[in-house]
Amino acid sequence: QVHLVESGGGLVEPGGSLELSCITSGSEFPIYIMRWHRQAPGQQRELVAALSTAGGTSYADPVKGRFTISGDGAANTVHLQMNDLKPEDTAVYYCNVVVGLPSGDCSQYWGQGTRVTVSS
């Protein structure tokens, strides 16, 4: 079945940078959307950034101008470059993909998450 694996999380000081990566394997159907979500302790999960196969991108307001999402379709890989990190960016970051099925329906899959901690 479909598996997503994230990497690149860690501890960074405010103002620093990290790049997250996610590799998707096992999908026999097209990936239409690649997304990053995050969930801070005690908080609900929120959408951070999204990338469509058409090349369109979208970002949550708190990360606009600081984060950049990009993808490698051939390798089924999506990246999230995070610059000027702030303490409020601290969270577990999850990769998410939307796959188109032959029926016309879509299914989404999640990675296990990678932890990002921004602290001085």
C-alpha positions in Angstrom: 0.0 0.0 0.0 0.9 3.7 0.0 3.6 4.8 2.5 5.0 8.3 3.2 8.2 8.9 5.1 9.2 12.4 6.3 12.7 13.5 7.4 14.6 16.7 8.1 13.1 17.7 11.5 15.3 18.8 14.4 16.1 21.6 16.9 16.9 25.0 15.5 17.2 28.5 17.0 14.7 31.3 16.1 15.6 32.8 12.8 17.2 29.5 11.6 16.3 27.3 8.7 15.3 23.6 8.1 14.3 21.6 5.0 11.8 18.8 5.4 11.5 16.0 2.8 8.9 13.4 2.2 9.1 10.3 -0.1 5.9 8.5 -1.2 6.0 4.9 -2.3 3.5 2.2 -3.3 1.0 4.3 -5.2 -0.2 2.9 -8.5 -2.3 6.0 -9.2 -1.5 9.6 -9.9 -0.7 12.0 -7.0 -2.6 15.2 -7.6 -1.8 17.2 -4.4 1.1 17.2 -2.0 0.7 18.9 1.3 2.4 19.6 4.6 0.4 19.9 7.9 1.6 20.5 11.4 0.3 19.8 14.9 1.6 21.5 18.0 1.2 19.9 21.5 -2.4 20.3 22.6 -3.4 22.0 19.3 -5.4 20.8 16.3 -3.6 19.9 13.1 -3.4 22.7 10.6 -2.5 22.9 6.9 0.8 24.6 6.3 1.4 24.4 2.5 0.1 22.7 -0.6 1.4 21.9 -4.0 -0.7 20.7 -7.0 0.6 18.8 -10.0 -0.3 21.8 -12.1 2.3 23.7 -10.2 0.0 25.8 -8.0 1.0 26.5 -4.4 -0.7 27.8 -1.3 0.5 28.7 2.2 -1.1 29.3 5.5 -0.9 33.0 6.5 1.6 32.5 9.4 4.2 31.0 7.1 3.8 33.1 3.9 7.1 34.5 2.8 9.1 32.2 5.0 8.2 28.7 3.8 8.5 27.2 0.3 7.0 23.9 -0.9 8.4 22.1 -3.9 8.1 18.7 -5.4 9.9 16.1 -7.6 7.2 14.1 -9.4 9.6 11.5 -10.9 10.8 10.6 -7.4 7.4 11.2 -5.7 9.2 13.6 -3.3 7.9 16.8 -1.7 10.0 19.3 0.2 9.3 22.1 2.6 12.0 24.8 3.0 11.5 26.7 6.2 13.3 29.9 6.8 13.2 32.5 9.6 11.8 30.0 11.9 9.8 31.2 15.0 9.0 29.4 18.3 5.4 29.2 17.2 6.5 27.0 14.3 7.3 24.2 16.8 5.2 21.2 15.9 5.2 17.7 14.4 5.1 18.2 10.7 3.2 15.6 8.6 3.4 14.9 4.9 0.1 14.3 3.1 -0.8 13.3 -0.5 -4.0 13.1 -2.4 -4.3 10.3 -4.9 -6.8 10.0 -7.8 -8.5 6.6 -8.1 -9.9 5.0 -11.3 -13.4 5.5 -10.0 -12.9 9.2 -10.0 -12.8 9.4 -6.2 -9.7 10.5 -4.3 -7.8 9.0 -1.3 -5.3 10.7 1.0 -2.4 9.3 2.9 -0.3 10.5 5.8 3.3 10.1 6.9 4.4 9.4 10.5 5.6 13.0 11.1 8.9 14.7 11.8 9.4 16.9 14.8 10.5 20.5 14.5 11.5 22.4 17.6 12.4 26.2 17.5 13.9 27.4 20.7 16.8 29.5 22.1 
